[in-house]
């Protein structure tokens, strides 16, 4: 009897140890992205970058300034490997919510990273919050996402606030150089992303106390068949600067219609969106020469940070394209997750969330020091730069400490 | 308001309206003769655009010159669709044919997605790309102008073909009463097949033109399909002239209404117009 009790206790102990070991072997992260529907292209690019990030984390790469690249797995969890599992939001908030519920019901993922659009990140993170489950947002830019008082939501990317502040600092700088930039047109898709970008621009205009004026406020419907009315509204207002919060499909239409209808402005600035897709520059060529936008990564960055070449080459081998800012934000986000797992030395939601709250990850992948979240979960160590399309390539042109190339002004001389 | 801006709005509305018209003509033709609403119509448009893009990217054939091939290809796709998808369900409840085209739509989109990927593609180096005619402060984009003229001509040719040719008479007879047409010796299955082919060829021509100034991706057809359903209903189901005029009307409402009321409401205005018309004339503006 005594022997059988000891044997049973031994077996229970063994079972416990073996499950702890298997838990330490792999840590699954669920990724919510649009893998079908109108944003499939963006979703597939994100999928590729997370696969590259997982490869770097699980392998041993000598990339200076990128912690966890050399260490093979998650150091704090005995070198456990990170695995990424993708869930398709189809670009729809409803589908995104259902997929989040599925992730939580399956119970294998230790953290969620998502989603591409702000309109999908918003409801999906609410679902995670209800379940007290950590949710890392890589790229959605609506500032409102981190103004909801959520406790389990953290965002790595800069927001519309950061981008709009950068835009107006840039415009202030141009104004000091005697360039005409006071009349601003804001063009945005009528979604969570576009509307919040517009609100941030208007806040910056109000803060300027009359220096800048919004001369055209042009919202448009996502998936438009043409944008003639929108562009003519802009043309009638004769703006000095056009600011876009526009995804790829409409951005191509706008660029072509500006050209067709002879719209001229000194600068065309873009929030995070269609402008950053490398195909925007490579496919539209002369049509988009001189366009500018916020940029957290372009191939040009390698001139300042040579160690990022390895990551860019790995991504390029998978997609045939250079990394862009959005992809690099995704790449960095998986490292934030690994950092949290490693410091928490556990994978339960509370420990991981607590570790995320105390994140101070110094990483060289993005402009700024790295990643540290404020009480709302927004990364306060992130920065942004201004890039410009010159001869089909994205060149960093502002601020001066990041600039590699002289800016072309006005954009259509 | 600046007069040139208003004139530009009218011109832009007309140019895009003519393209809408040709897309809708293909749809209304199939509906008018067969009482089948082809849900894969937008996907036929996408196939045409992709075919033009691939011929341009791989063979260097400009979309202007590949147009006849695209029209022929889509005619064949239409015939094939009739033979494999529509014919087996003819004689059953109309809903079955409608669901069959719905399934076909999902199938086409996913096959393209699988083989060609989700990427957006743009032709920006064609003979027409980036060119425009400017006068008195007005601008006419050459790709859109050529497309509009092409769409008007093709719509007119289709109209003449239906109203004057022997096949056109057979088609109209079949549309009026299939059984009587059969008794008169008309091979109605052949009429159906050619109608499907002709409808697909029309949307193929529209796609061949559209690729000159619009991006291509596997779901591009959906953007136009919904509008073309509205245009067909607005013009009167089965009425080619109706679809043509309704397409122009939609283009003008979208542009002029969008400018004055607000671009975010331009599709709302189109749907309000549609609701007003069908409440006053349930068979559409030119339906009978």
Boltz contact constraints between the chains, C-beta under 6 A:
constraints:
  - contact:
      token1: [A, 38]
      token2: [B, 219]
      max_distance: 6.0
  - contact:
      token1: [A, 40]
      token2: [B, 118]
      max_distance: 6.0
  - contact:
      token1: [A, 41]
      token2: [B, 118]
      max_distance: 6.0
  - contact:
      token1: [A, 41]
      token2: [B, 119]
      max_distance: 6.0
  - contact:
      token1: [A, 41]
      token2: [B, 120]
      max_distance: 6.0
  - contact:
      token1: [A, 44]
      token2: [B, 118]
      max_distance: 6.0
  - contact:
      token1: [A, 190]
      token2: [B, 264]
      max_distance: 6.0
  - contact:
      token1: [A, 218]
      token2: [B, 263]
      max_distance: 6.0
  - contact:
      token1: [A, 219]
      token2: [B, 264]
      max_distance: 6.0
  - contact:
      token1: [A, 220]
      token2: [B, 263]
      max_distance: 6.0
  - contact:
      token1: [A, 220]
      token2: [B, 264]
      max_distance: 6.0
  - contact:
      token1: [A, 221]
      token2: [B, 264]
      max_distance: 6.0
  - contact:
      token1: [A, 221]
      token2: [B, 267]
      max_distance: 6.0
  - contact:
      token1: [A, 223]
      token2: [B, 223]
      max_distance: 6.0
  - contact:
      token1: [A, 225]
      token2: [B, 223]
      max_distance: 6.0
  - contact:
      token1: [A, 226]
      token2: [B, 16]
      max_distance: 6.0
  - contact:
      token1: [A, 228]
      token2: [B, 12]
      max_distance: 6.0
  - contact:
      token1: [A, 228]
      token2: [B, 255]
      max_distance: 6.0
  - contact:
      token1: [A, 229]
      token2: [B, 255]
      max_distance: 6.0
  - contact:
      token1: [A, 229]
      token2: [B, 258]
      max_distance: 6.0
  - contact:
      token1: [A, 229]
      token2: [B, 259]
      max_distance: 6.0
  - contact:
      token1: [A, 229]
      token2: [B, 263]
      max_distance: 6.0
  - contact:
      token1: [A, 229]
      token2: [B, 266]
      max_distance: 6.0
  - contact:
      token1: [A, 230]
      token2: [B, 263]
      max_distance: 6.0
  - contact:
      token1: [A, 232]
      token2: [B, 5]
      max_distance: 6.0
  - contact:
      token1: [A, 232]
      token2: [B, 8]
      max_distance: 6.0
  - contact:
      token1: [A, 232]
      token2: [B, 9]
      max_distance: 6.0
  - contact:
      token1: [A, 232]
      token2: [B, 259]
      max_distance: 6.0
  - contact:
      token1: [A, 233]
      token2: [B, 259]
      max_distance: 6.0
  - contact:
      token1: [A, 236]
      token2: [B, 5]
      max_distance: 6.0
  - contact:
      token1: [A, 248]
      token2: [B, 120]
      max_distance: 6.0
  - contact:
      token1: [A, 249]
      token2: [B, 215]
      max_distance: 6.0
  - contact:
      token1: [A, 252]
      token2: [B, 122]
      max_distance: 6.0
  - contact:
      token1: [A, 252]
      token2: [B, 215]
      max_distance: 6.0
  - contact:
      token1: [A, 260]
      token2: [B, 132]
      max_distance: 6.0
  - contact:
      token1: [A, 260]
      token2: [B, 141]
      max_distance: 6.0
  - contact:
      token1: [A, 261]
      token2: [B, 139]
      max_distance: 6.0
  - contact:
      token1: [A, 262]
      token2: [B, 139]
      max_distance: 6.0
  - contact:
      token1: [A, 283]
      token2: [B, 122]
      max_distance: 6.0
  - contact:
      token1: [A, 284]
      token2: [B, 124]
      max_distance: 6.0
  - contact:
      token1: [A, 285]
      token2: [B, 124]
      max_distance: 6.0
